[in-house]
Amino acid sequence: QVQLVESGGGLVQAGGSLRLSCAASGSIRSISAMGWHRQTPEKQREMVAEITSGSTTYADSVKGRFTISRDNAKNTVYLQMNSLKSEDTANYYCNIKGYSPSLRFMDYWGKGTLVTVSS
C-alpha cells in the first residue's frame, strides 16, 4: 500500500502565494512521475503540473505562475503557486505513478487539499 499526505492548502488573497506538498510513503520501488491535478464542482479534474525525472509539464493556465519540483530522497512533490487568481480555487490532488517492489505499476491519488483564492 502507498499513502500520499498532502498539505499546504488554504485561503489566500488574489495575487498571493501558496506552496503545496505531497509526501508518498509505503511500498514503493520507484516513482516515474509525480503531479498535481485540480477539480471544482463545475469542472472535470484537470492536470495542473507533472514532473518526471527529465521534464516538467504545465497546464497553459498556470505557466509562469506555478512551479513543480520534487525531492526524490523524500518521495515528495511540491507545487509553488504564485500570483494566484480566483480561478485557481479548487481541490488540488497529488498523483504518483511508479512501481511497487514487485514491479507492479502503481497509480495513486491523494485525498485532496482545498485552495481558495479570494478576490
Backbone torsions as a table, in degrees:
resi	resn	phi	psi	omega
1	GLN	NA	149.8	179.1
2	VAL	-124.2	137.0	177.2
3	GLN	-115.9	138.3	175.0
4	LEU	-118.0	124.6	179.6
5	VAL	-115.1	114.0	-179.0
6	GLU	-98.5	149.7	175.6
7	SER	-154.5	164.3	173.2
8	GLY	108.9	-8.4	178.1
9	GLY	-71.0	169.9	178.8
10	GLY	160.4	-164.8	-178.9
11	LEU	-103.3	131.1	-179.9
12	VAL	-143.8	151.5	176.7
13	GLN	-79.2	154.1	176.6
14	ALA	-55.7	137.7	-175.9
15	GLY	92.1	-11.1	-178.6
16	GLY	-85.3	-173.3	-176.2
17	SER	-132.1	152.7	171.7
18	LEU	-143.6	154.0	175.5
19	ARG	-125.7	119.5	177.1
20	LEU	-94.7	146.0	176.3
21	SER	-129.5	150.0	176.5
22	CYS	-145.0	116.5	-179.3
23	ALA	-107.4	128.1	179.3
24	ALA	-102.2	137.6	177.3
25	SER	-144.2	163.3	179.2
26	GLY	117.5	-150.1	-174.7
27	SER	-83.3	86.1	-177.3
28	ILE	-125.4	126.3	173.9
29	ARG	-91.0	-46.3	-179.8
30	SER	-157.3	151.7	176.7
31	ILE	-116.9	122.4	-178.8
32	SER	-93.0	-31.7	-178.3
33	ALA	-148.2	142.6	174.9
34	MET	-131.2	144.1	-177.0
35	GLY	-158.7	172.9	176.8
36	TRP	-125.3	136.1	174.4
37	HIS	-125.6	162.3	177.6
38	ARG	-139.9	157.7	-177.4
39	GLN	-151.2	140.7	171.8
40	THR	-120.9	165.7	178.5
41	PRO	-60.0	-24.4	-176.0
42	GLU	-91.4	-17.1	-173.8
43	LYS	-125.8	156.0	172.9
44	GLN	-71.9	159.9	177.7
45	ARG	-62.6	135.2	-178.9
46	GLU	-128.1	148.7	176.7
47	MET	-72.6	132.5	176.6
48	VAL	-99.7	-50.8	-178.7
49	ALA	-159.8	148.2	178.8
50	GLU	-141.7	145.1	179.5
51	ILE	-133.4	132.9	173.0
52	THR	-114.8	-169.5	-179.7
53	SER	-69.0	-21.3	-174.4
54	GLY	-123.5	-4.1	-175.0
55	SER	-158.0	163.5	173.3
56	THR	-126.8	147.9	178.9
57	THR	-132.0	138.1	-179.5
58	TYR	-129.3	148.4	168.1
59	ALA	-66.6	146.2	-178.8
60	ASP	-57.1	-33.6	-174.8
61	SER	-69.6	-15.8	-177.2
62	VAL	-117.6	-3.8	-179.0
63	LYS	-58.1	134.7	-179.8
64	GLY	85.7	-11.5	180.0
65	ARG	-115.7	-35.4	-177.8
66	PHE	-107.9	146.8	176.2
67	THR	-133.2	126.4	177.5
68	ILE	-102.3	141.5	177.9
69	SER	-148.1	165.2	-179.7
70	ARG	-142.4	149.6	174.1
71	ASP	-113.6	102.4	-174.7
72	ASN	-64.6	-34.2	-179.1
73	ALA	-64.7	-29.2	-178.2
74	LYS	-105.0	1.6	-175.2
75	ASN	49.2	46.4	-175.3
76	THR	-124.6	139.3	175.8
77	VAL	-119.8	143.6	-178.2
78	TYR	-121.9	153.6	172.4
79	LEU	-134.0	106.9	175.7
80	GLN	-87.0	119.6	-176.9
81	MET	-115.3	115.4	179.5
82	ASN	-115.3	164.5	178.6
83	SER	48.6	49.4	-176.0
84	LEU	-65.5	144.3	179.9
85	LYS	-118.9	161.5	-179.7
86	SER	-60.0	-31.7	-179.9
87	GLU	-73.0	-5.3	174.4
88	ASP	-84.4	-7.4	178.6
89	THR	-60.5	124.2	-177.0
90	ALA	-177.9	170.2	165.9
91	ASN	-86.2	127.9	-178.6
92	TYR	-105.0	129.5	-176.0
93	TYR	-117.4	133.4	174.8
94	CYS	-84.7	144.4	178.2
95	ASN	-138.4	136.5	173.4
96	ILE	-127.9	145.9	175.2
97	LYS	-128.4	136.7	-179.2
98	GLY	179.6	-149.8	-175.5
99	TYR	-134.9	142.6	175.6
100	SER	-78.1	170.7	176.8
101	PRO	-56.9	-26.0	177.7
102	SER	-91.4	13.5	177.6
103	LEU	66.9	24.7	173.1
104	ARG	-84.6	134.1	-179.2
105	PHE	-66.6	137.7	-179.6
106	MET	-119.1	145.3	174.7
107	ASP	-146.7	99.7	-174.2
108	TYR	-116.3	150.4	178.6
109	TRP	-123.3	144.0	171.9
110	GLY	-80.4	176.3	-177.2
111	LYS	-83.5	-13.4	177.6
112	GLY	102.3	149.0	174.4
113	THR	-134.5	134.5	-173.3
114	LEU	-86.2	129.1	173.4
115	VAL	-114.9	123.7	179.5
116	THR	-122.2	122.5	180.0
117	VAL	-111.2	118.3	-179.1
118	SER	-93.2	139.6	-178.4
119	SER	-97.1	NA	NA
